[in-house]
């Protein structure tokens, strides 16, 4: 598989705090790559740099050859970012929200309609898409936001805690949506505290702590290396 994202020697400080101390990783085409670690490890900083919301102090990020510092506009055309704290406009209906967001990416009206139709299919909310977002449950809002993220078929989808706060059924549905879309060629950079979710979804995992990547491998490789039954045990052994 072709490498689409290259992160090299990425560093970021906030005053005297070193959020990232020179991390390296790659994401391949059609891959779900998970970046996991405890709170304050540097995960969100990394995602925000790749999403062009933060500038790195040192190092480089390239998406299919485009540099995040030199060509951020090109990067934004190819990525879609779903932060953990994302929300949708409560006074819009679900379908109005999808159309509103589609207009930021579409080159013409035909493409707007194509994105919206795909968004409807991903969200799978039926007639509720005609209702205002303010009437939705948390699970429904998260599905709508995931639809907004994936409907444009980005080169790279960046998902931060995609099932945050959802019940078991909604979480399973969101994971299946992500899995199905990767089969269509979208690559995913994922962060989550849910180790079951990481193990189910991810092709490869990088474990980060204190701004340093400590291990990278497939879930099975990491479990074998640390003689562990699951990723939770691996995580505990590495991070402590």
C-alpha angles and dihedrals in degrees: 000000000000118000109239101172124046121184115186130183091332114189132179133170133188104204104302094345117100106214094173123021102190112307128186131195142137134218119207130214112278093008132130106218117186126206109197136173144125123292111293093020094123101261099124092042089055093049092048093051091051089047088054092243092115132033119229120233092218140357132043142271120197127184112194088333099313117120118230093218099041101036108025092149091060091048092052090054090058104040137066121197128203110187121200092245096046120138137183130230105274096204093058124080116242092256092047090052093051091048092047092052093042090061091065091062108026121096094205143003093269090059091047090057091045091053093045093050090050090047091053090053093048095046091047091195096136115194091357088078085076091060126084116269089235088072094054127107118239090259092053092049091050091051090050091050092048089050089052090051098048104032093084091055094231122202086236128019114199111204121185112192093334094186097039111155095359127133122243096268095048091045091053091049093050092049091051090050090054093046093049093050094051088058086064092059104268115137119218132208105197136188124185141149089216105097092188088057092048092049093048097046109030131092091188135009134206118197114210130188131168091358095305129105106231102181140006129188146101115300089252094049091052093047091050094046093052096035090237133150095219144000092267089065091045090050093050093049094049101039097028 
